[in-house]
Amino acid sequence: MIGLICGTAAGTPVRDRLAAVWPARARVYDGPVRDAAARAFAECRQVVCVLSPAEAVRLAASVLAAGAESPDLVCVDESGRAAVPLTAAAGAAALATQVGEILGASTATGTDPSDAAPRIRRSHPDGAGSVEPGPPSVVVGVGARRGATVDVVLRLVLDTLDEAGLDPLEVAELATVDGKSEEPALVEVARKLGVPLVTHPAGRLAGVAVPHPSPAPVAAAGTPSVAEAAALAGGGELLVPKRKSGGSAATATCAVARRHAPVAAVSGPATATATACPGVHDLRHHGDAEVRDAGLTDLAVNVRTGTPPAWLRERVAASLDSLAAYPDGRRAREAVAGRHGLPVERVLLTAGAAEAFVLLARALRPRRAVVVHPQFTEPEAALLDAGHHVERVLLDAADGFRLDPATVPEDADLVVVGNPTNPTSALHPAVSLAALARPGRTLVVDEAFMDAVPGEREALAGRQDLPGLVVLRSLTKTWGLAGLRIGYVLAEPGLLTELERAQPLWPVSSPALAAAEACVEPHALQEAERAAGRIAADRAHLLAGLGGLTGVHVVEPAEGPFVLIRLAQAARVRERLRADGFAVRRGDTFPGLGPEWLRLAVRDRTTTERFLRALRDALAPGA
């Protein structure tokens, strides 16, 4: 008997079609999906789940952990386009082939170890069940004092994984420093997880850039970071930064990273190059991590200082009187539409531009998605999280990271580019960006920093003549509203309808809506233009000072509220600057950049002069 389980209403037609073809062989299991799976696993030798592979793996894990035996298990997506065997037995592969023939779906039945489909193989760390998403990509970095107990380390690891929404069965390895290769607690926790304990030389870990280095482990382990550095030693994205075990004196630390599946790099003419190691960038590291709890002068975050202005604070404060009512975004939406000369149907308000990237990743189904780098990393991170394959076009430092439209693959149906681009501060000509637009392609232009450019020259916001154009704007940078989260999307109405469906109810708060309305009023636009002029003058002062420093290469022309510099031993210089009270943004987390890059936010002249003195000292021989 073949058990049929469906976890969503959208997948019901797929389940019913299989039931109609197999009237004597199949049985539909209704009810809560976990209960249905438990009955099906107990009664059937074969089971088809109409769920995403990740959901099917989690479901199987919970049922098998309760003691059920594993049937031949196949997962079908709710659209019926792909059938994937989730168990390694030949019966599952054969069943997937049958399902594929009935539905006209593609099947993944090979045994290539690089196959990204989940597989049921390894035992759960508590001994029950046997599900593993394969190939696993999560690395757990751990540090432990001598004598740390298995219970403490295992509980810390499991709690940290749970914090990230990860199953222990997604773990590929436990990683630590060489000196802990025989620490009993780490050896036993690795055994319980069913993964190798991988160790790295202290010198290698000391060279890994991490958000929370500390002098504490240097004497004992020879590196300022064990858990975070070990998690990131093989490259990837830090999902959970360092966590400590409970108690009055922590005996263990833990951090979690994910190694992304390889991301293809697209090579092109001289203005773009391919990267040989595309998966080593921490896409979720942002400038706020450099200043959090540090009390440093901030040149890491690109939010204008001295903001929000008093009049904007008053408008936001006045909105608090309406907190008992659900947010109503109609007036703010109309105000934004009027600011850009667009019909209101072409505006969608979001909780910052970052939410827009997530909505696009959820709503779009690109065949070939391309992200132009270096740029803000959230677009690629959101696409990867949504299961999309991503290709990169890497612009060349020797050309000032200028965009040549010819470097973008002609058949790319989703292209993402920033303008002005974070972190390079390059402002691409509007004509170059417009050349990327064409029917059948979604062109996403991130203009989060465009209001910091005098006259907003080269902006595409407000254009309605370019097919597939999506422009993202943020109000958090110029107006100091990063903690309020407000931005918007400008695009054709049909796409915005799809994005709105992916949003939760009332995604933008009443205070954020009040701020959006206020920030697009005529007096606010005039103030923003004056601020852009001051930024340009302050940037010129910073560039002049940097130009007088030996060994510092500045990417020019710079048009945003930040500049990108290249120098030897940038990580050491960055730490010396921190010691002197300044936070700057490391550049190695941006695809297309390496450890020799730093990004500097533009600040007032007094702050800049202080910073230049500190940088000059950090660059001095023997510093």
N, C-alpha and C positions, 0 to 999 in steps of 0.2 A: 504494500500500500504506500502511496505517495501522499504525504501530508502537505497541504497548501496553507500558508500563513500570509496574511497581508497586514502591514502596519499602518497604512494610510489609505484614506478614501480615494486618493488619486490612483493608487495601485490596484484598486478593486477590479477594474476591467481586465487587467492582465491575469489576476488570479482566476477570475471567472472564465476567461478564455481557456486556460489550462484545464480547469475542471470540466468544461464542455468537451474538450478533446479526449480526456481520460475519464469518462463517466464511471467505469468499473475499476479503475486503478487509483483514483485520487479521492481524497476526503478533505473538505474544507473545514478548517478549525477557526471558529469565530471567537469573539470575546476579547478581553485584554490580551495584548500580544504576547506577554510573558507567560500567561496561563495557557494560551493556545499553543505556544512553543513547547511548554512542558508536557502537554498531552500528546502533541504530535511526536516529540522525541521518544516518548514512552511507547507509542503504539505503531510507529512507522519506521521502516528501514531506510526510507528516503524522504527528504523534506525539501520543499522549495519555499524560500522566503522572499516576498516582494518587499524588499527593503534596500537601503543603501548598504554596500559592503561593510562599512564601519558599524552601522546599526545592527546588521546581522551578526557580526562578530561579537559585539557586546551582548546581544541577546543570547547567542549560543554560550558565551562564557558564563552568564548567570545561570542558565539552565544546567549546563554540564557541571558547574561548581556544586549544584545541589545533588549530584550523584547520578544523573542520567547518562546513558551511553550515547555516543555520537553516531547519528545516522549519516548516510551520504547526504551532504548538505549543499544546496545550490542557492545562490542569491541572484535575484532579478531586480533591476532598478524599476521604479514605478512607471516609467515610460515604456518598458518592455524592449529596450534597445540593446541590453547586454545581459548575458547569463554567465555567472562566475561560480566555479566550484570552490567551496570553502573547506573541503576536506581533501586530503591527498589521495584517498582511495580511488581506484579506477572507476568504481561505480558512480562517484560524484562527477567525474569528467564525462562519463557516458550520459548521465542525466542532464548535464549542462548542454551537451550537444543536442539531445532531444528537445529540450526547452527552446534552444536557439532555432531549431528547424521549425517548430510550431509558431514561434513569435516572429520569425525573421530577424532574430537578434544576433549580434556578434557574440562569440564565446571566447573565453580565456581558459583553455584547458591544458596549456603547455606546462612543462616542469622546469622551465628555465628559472634558476634562483633569482634572477633579476625581475621576475614577474612581480608586479606591485599588488596583485590581488591578495587578500588575506587568506591565510591557511590555518587549519587547526592542527597543531603539532605539539606544543610544549605544555607541560603541566603548570597549573597555577601555583604561585608560591605557597599557598596553604595546603597544597596536595590534592585538591579537588578540582575537577574540570581539566580542560586541555585545549584552550583556545589561544592562538597567537596571531595578531595581525602581521603579515609578512610582506616584504622583509622589514623587521623592526627598525625604527629610525631614532628612537629616543635614547639619549645617553644621560645617565645619572652620575654626576660628579659628587664624590663624598670625601670628607675629611674626618678623622677620628683620633681622639687622644688614646694613648696606650691604656688598655683596660676597658675601653668602651664596650658596653654589653650588646649582644645581638638584638635584644628586644628594643633598646633605645634606637639603634641605627635603623632597624627594619621599620619601626613605627615612624621615624622621621622620614624615611624614603617613601613609604606608602602615603603618609599625610601630604608630602610635597607633591607627589604625583596626583593625588586627589585634588589638590589646590589648582592644578593645571588642567583638570578634567581628563586625565590620562589613565588608562588601564595599565597595571603592572606588566601586562603581557605585550605592551608596545615597547618595552625596554630592550635595547640591543646589547647594552653593556653597562657595567658598573665601572667607573673610572676614578683613579686616585693617583697619588704621587708614589714614585718607586719605593720610598722608605716604608710604605704601608702595604707592600705586596703580601706580607704574611700576617697582617693584623687579623686575629681570629674572628672578630666580629664582621669585618668586611668580607673575609673569605666565606663565612657562613651565610651572610645576607646574599652574596652573589649566587651561592648554591641554591638558596631558597627561591630566588628569582629565576633561576635556570639560565643565567647569563655568565659570560666570562668576567673576571676581575681584571681590567686592563690598567696597567700602570705606566706613568710617564716620568721621565727624568725631571727633577726639580728645575733645572735650567730651562727646559722647554716650557714648563708651566709658567715660569717667571716671565717669559716673553709673550704670553697670551694676554691681550688687552681685555680687562674685565671691568665691570662697573663698580665693584666694591673691593679693591685691594686693601690689605691691612698689614701693618707691621708685625702683628701677633704671630703668624705662622712662619715668619722668615727664619727665626732662630731654630725652631723645631723641624721645619720641613724644607727650608732653603728657597721658599717662594712666597710672595705676598698673597697668593691665592691658591687654594687647593681645590675646593669644590667647584667654583665657577670656572677656573682655568681648566680643570680636568674635563668638565662637561663640554667645554668649547675647544679642547685641544685638537679635535678633528674637524673643526669648522662647524658652522650651523647657526641656529637661532636660539638665543637664550630664552626659554619659556618661563622659568622661575629662577630668580636670582637667589643668592645664598640664604638659606634658612638654617637656624640653629635648633638643636634639641632643647627640650624644656628642662626645668630644674634651675637651681641656683647657679650651677656652674655647667655650662654646655659642654658635652663631651663629644658631640658630632655635628658636622655641618653637611649640607646637601644643596645641590643646584641641579636644574634640569635643562637640557638643551635638545633640540631636534635637528638632526641632519636632514636637510631637504633632499628630495630626489634631485638628481642632476638637472640643472636648468640650462637649456641649450643657449649657446651664445652665437649671435649672428654676425658674421664678418661681412665687410663691404669694402667700399673704396677707402682711400687713405684717411678719411675722417672717422672711421670706425674700426675697432679691432676686437677680436675674440678673446675671451678670457679662458685660460687653461684650467682654472679652479673655481667654477662658478658657484659652489655651494658653501663657501666659507664665511659669508657675511651675516652678521647678526641683524636681521632685517627689523627686529623689534626694539633695537636700541635707539633711543632718541635723546636729544640734548638735555631734557629734564633730568635724566639719570646722572648727569655730570654735576648737578648742583643740589640734588635732593639732600636735605639734612646736612649740608656742608658749610653754610655760612660764607660762601665765596662770592666775590664780584663776578657777576654772570656775563660771560661772553659766549656761552654755549647755547642759549635759547634765543630764538629769533623773534621775541616779543618786544615791542617798543617799550622802553623804560618810561616811568612817570605816567603810566596809564593804568586804569581808565581815567579820563578826565572827570572833573567834579560834576559837570552837567550830565555825563553819562551815568555816573554812580547814582545821581538823583533819580534819573529815569528808571533805572533798574530797581532802586529801592521803592519807588512809587508803585511798581508792579506787584510788590509783595502783598498789597491789599487785596489782590484778586486770586491769591493762592488757593482759596477754597473752591474755585471754579476750574474746570478742565481747560487746558490751553486752547486758545482759538487763534490760529495762525493766519487768518484771512487778511487782516490789515497789514501785517508784516510782509506777507507774500505780495500783496498789491504794491507796497512801497518798494520792494526790491525790483519788481517788474517795471515800475515807473522809472527807477534809477537807471535801468538799462534799456528803456524804450521797448520793452517786450510785452506781449500779452501774458496775463497771469498764468495761463496754462503751460507756459514754458519755464516756470520757476518751481523748484522744490526746495523747501527749507530742511536743513539737516542739523544733527548734533555735531557740528564741526565738519570740515572737509573729510576728515578720516572716516566718518560714518558713510559718506558718499562712496568711498572706495569699496567698502564692504557691501553696500547695496548693489553696486555695479557687478561685483564678483558673483553675487548671488543671483542676480537677474539675467545676466548675459550668458550665452552658451557659445563662446568663440571657438572656432576651429583652430585658429592660429593667433595666439595672444602675444604681443610684443611690447616690452617696456623699454623705453629709451633711458639709459643710465649714463653717468651717475644722476640720480634724482632721489626724491623722497621715497623711502622704501616701503611705505604702507600699501601702495597699489599692488606691488608684487606679492607682498605678504598676504594680502587679502585674497588675491587670485589663487595662490598656492593653498591657502586654507580651504578655499572652496573646491579644491580638487582639479584646478585647471593646470595644464602644461603651459609654461611660460618661457618665452625666448627673450634674449636681451640684445639690444643694440648698444654697444659700448662706444661712446664718443671719445675722441682723442685729446689728451691734455696738450699735445703739441699744437693743436689747432684751437686752443682755448675752449674746448668742449663745445664747438659749434655744431649745429645740426645740419646735415646734408640729407634732404628727403630721399635721395637715392639709396641711402643705407638701410632704409626700412623695407622689408620684403614686400613685394607687390601683392602677394596673396594674404597678407596679414589682415584679419577682419576685426581686430581690436588693437589699437595703438595708444599707448599712454606716454605722455611727455609733460614735463613741467616748464612753466615760463612766467617769470624768470625762474631758473632752475635752482633748486636747493639740492646740493650744497655749492654748485659751481658759480652761482651768481651770473650765469650767462643768460642774456635776453635774446631769444631767437626771433628773427624777423617774422612778422605775421604772414608774409607771403610764403615763407618756407613751411610754416605750419599749415597754412591753407592748402598747400600743394599735397599734403598728406590726406586730405579729405576726398572721399569718393563714395559712390553708392555701394552698399553692402559692407561698409567698414564703419565701426564706431571709433571716432577719434576723441580721446579724452585729453583735455588740456587743463592741467592744474595751475590755476592763476591765483593761488593762495597769497602770493606776495606782490601781485600786480599793482595793488593800491599803494605800494611803497616806491613805485616808479613814477617820476614826475610826468604828468600828462597821460599816464597809463598807455604810453605808446606801445605798439605791437600787441595790444589786447585783442582777443577775439570775442570777449563777452559782448552780447548784443547782436552778434552776427546771426542771421537766419538763412543765409544763402549757401552755407556749406553743409552738404549732406552728412549726417551721422555725427555732427559736432556736439560734444558734451564739454561744457566749461564748468570747472569747480572754483568756487570762491570761498574764502574764509574771512571772518570778521575778527578773529582772535588775535592776529599779529599786530595790526596797526592800533587796535583799540584796547589791547590788554585784557582780552576776554577768554584766555585759554581755559580758565576754570569754569566758565559758563557754557562753553561748547555751542557755537553757532556758526553756520556756514550755509551755502546753498549751491544747487545745481541748476544750470541753464541748459536746456536741451529740448528736443521736439516732444510734444505732449505724449505721444504713444509710449516712448521710453520712460518718461517720468511716471506714467501710470504704473508701469512694471516696477519701477524703483519704489514707488509709494506702497505697493503691495508687500514689498519685502521689509518695510519699516514696521516697528511696533506701533501700537496706538499712542498718540500724543508724544511723538519722539522729541519734540523741542519744548522746553519748559516755558512758562509764561514770562519769567525774567529774561530769558534768552530771546523770546519774541519781541519784547519791549526794546531790547538792545538792538535787534536787527532793524526795527522800524526807525529807531533814533539814528543809527549809523549811516543811513542812506538819505537822510534829510539834507537839503542844500547846504546848511551851515556846517554839517559834519563833513560833507564832501570837500568843502573849502578847507576845513581844518586838516583833513587827510592830505590834501595837496600841499599845504604848507609843511606838514610833517615830512612828506616825501622829499621836498626841497632840502630840509634840514638834514635828512638822512644822507642825501647825495653829497652835501658839503662835509658832513662828518666822515663819510666813507672816503672822500678824497684826502682828508687829513690822515686817516689811518693808512691809506695806500702810500702816501708820501713817506710816512714814518717807516713802513715796512720796506719800502724801496731802498732805504739807507742801511739796511741790515744785511751783512754778508751771509750768504748761504740760505737765504729765504727767497723762494720763488713764489710770486703772486699770480694767480690766474686773472688775467685782464682781457677785455674790459669787464669790470664788475658792475652790475646794475641793480642788485638786490640789497637788502639790509644786512648783508653778511659778505665776507670774502673768504676765499679758499687759498690756503698757502701750502707749500711743499717744502720740507726741510729734512735734513738727516736727523736720525734719532728723535723723531717727533714724540714718541711715547715717553722718552726720558724728559724732554722739554715740557711736555704736558704735565708730568708729575712735579717737575720743579715749579712750574707756574702755580699748580695747586698749593704747593707748600708756601708760595708767596701770596696766596689769597685770590688767585684767578682761576676760573673754570673756563675751558675752551672745549669745543666739540671735536672728539676724535673722528677721523675720516675713514678709518678702515672698515666701518660697517656699511659703507656705500659701495655697491657693486661698481667696478671700474676704478676704484681707488684702493690704495694700500696703506700700510702703517705709517708712511711718510707724510700723510696729509692731515691737516687740521683746518677746521672751520671756525671763523671768528665773527661774532655778531658785531655790528657797528654800534658804537656807543658815543656819548658826548665827548668833546675834546679833552676835558679834564680826566675822565676815566681812561681815554685812549692814551694820553701821555703817561699815566701811571702804568698802564699795561705795557707800553713799549719799553719803559725802563725795566720792568720785570722780565720781558722777553729778551732784551739785550743781555741782562745778567744770566739768564738761563742758557743763552747761546755762547757765553764766554768760555774759553778753554778751561777745563778743569771744573766747570760748574756741576 
